[in-house]
Amino acid sequence: MSKRVVLAYSGGLDTSVALRWMTDNWGVEVVAVAVDVGQGVDAPSLRERALAAGAVEAAVIDARQEYADDVLVPAIRANALYEGRYPLVSALSRPVIVKHLVAEARAHGATAVAHGCTGKGNDQVRFEVGIRALAPDIEVLAPVREWGMTREDAINLAAHHAIPVNVSHESPYSIDENLWGKAIECGVIENPWEAPPEDVFTLTRPTATTATDVVVGFDQGVPVSLDGRQMDLVRIVSELNTIVGSSGWGRLDMVENRRVGIKSREVYECPAALAIVMAHADLEGLTLERDLAHEKARIEPRWAELVYDGLWYSPLREALDAFVEASQRFVTGEVRLHCEPHGTCQVTGRRSPVGLYDYGMATYEAADTFPHTHAAGFVHLWGLGVETWAARQAHAERPPASS
């Protein structure tokens, strides 16, 4: 067993218990590494908690801007929604975390990286495939897959060793949160018929009492402004979470297909993510040429699947990114979102200096500039193949003449 191990540390139940369990059962030195991707990290408290659980060292890395620029930007440009709904809240953060885990393993002389994922989850795939892609010489350890404890056992173990965790028998939820949203699992949520309890929601509690409009500005597919105020993506996401979330919009309750072959009931809060993807896709409707828009729509689900399945560090994802990036050259403009209290958000306007909408062509007013006289020939030639086929079919089905 490796003497020094870097642990992907969140401060939650599984990683806190895993830290102590590895120290006690494997006799290893554990370096706890927490990567801040927008989950609201209290760095001093997290370090103290890791050291109290038995870590020999603890590091907290601020990767919020890196996460936004290097990962969320490609995801927005790809309109990334797994199974057409889920904006990949957890999956998108893992490549950034993996990158820093490997770097910290090198810096601390560790020969192994550990994670706190179970054998049923997707994250074990994302962590392990990502680590092997970046550092095939580093061993990957998964204590949660080996210890055989239930979630209740883990809660009891944490209490026995006085390990501070924000989980109890009364509130057993597993929360994974970052800049792009929040994933909620466990407890009554595991029953797909049970409605999720209101107390699990924090980003989408309806507090707004009046309707609100907000204008999102894009430059080459990248969000760059809100209501004309230029700001970086981290701030845009943060403000939109507040604006859109206060209307009670941005919740997902779905049964999704995990990579390991089981179905899982998942509850998500992602108001900013869903609003930005909706606005971006709408702006593409105004600015992308028809064939390019249709081809891009075909590859978007594949891009999302690759990320969901832990293949961020893959040649196919890189190749698809090249196509998506090229498609964004003229995706510049503004989209207006209208939010109503009690759960609605929709696009009510879009504009672009390079938009392909031509009012003179599109209007049904008498003064339009559309070449109507050309339409008859176009329609005739467009349908010529079907017309020819139909004529042959009619002739073949005609009964022979009687003798």
HELIX and SHEET records of a PDB file:
HELIX    1   1 LEU A   13  TRP A   26  1                                  14    
HELIX    2   2 ALA A   43  ALA A   52  1                                  10    
HELIX    3   3 ARG A   64  TYR A   67  1                                   4    
HELIX    4   4 ALA A   68  LEU A   72  3                                   5    
HELIX    5   5 VAL A   73  ARG A   77  1                                   5    
HELIX    6   6 VAL A   89  ALA A  107  1                                  19    
HELIX    7   7 ASP A  123  LEU A  134  1                                  12    
HELIX    8   8 PRO A  143  TRP A  147  1                                   5    
HELIX    9   9 ARG A  151  HIS A  160  1                                  10    
HELIX   10  10 GLY A  187  GLU A  190  5                                   4    
HELIX   11  11 GLU A  198  VAL A  200  5                                   3    
HELIX   12  12 LEU A  233  GLY A  245  1                                  13    
HELIX   13  13 PRO A  271  THR A  287  1                                  17    
HELIX   14  14 ARG A  290  TYR A  308  1                                  19    
HELIX   15  15 PRO A  315  SER A  327  1                                  13    
HELIX   16  16 TYR A  359  ALA A  362  1                                   4    
HELIX   17  17 HIS A  372  HIS A  374  5                                   3    
HELIX   18  18 ALA A  375  TRP A  382  1                                   8    
HELIX   19  19 LEU A  384  GLU A  397  1                                  14    
SHEET    1   A 5 GLU A  57  ASP A  62  0                                        
SHEET    2   A 5 GLU A  29  ASP A  36  1                                        
SHEET    3   A 5 ARG A   4  ALA A   8  1                                        
SHEET    4   A 5 ALA A 112  ALA A 114  1                                        
SHEET    5   A 5 GLU A 139  LEU A 141  1                                        
SHEET    1   B 4 SER A 174  ASN A 178  0                                        
SHEET    2   B 4 GLY A 181  GLU A 185 -1                                        
SHEET    3   B 4 LYS A 263  GLU A 269 -1                                        
SHEET    4   B 4 ARG A 251  ASN A 257 -1                                        
SHEET    1   C 5 ARG A 229  GLN A 230  0                                        
SHEET    2   C 5 VAL A 222  LEU A 226 -1                                        
SHEET    3   C 5 THR A 212  ASP A 219 -1                                        
SHEET    4   C 5 GLY A 333  GLU A 340 -1                                        
SHEET    5   C 5 THR A 344  ARG A 351 -1                                        
END                                                                             
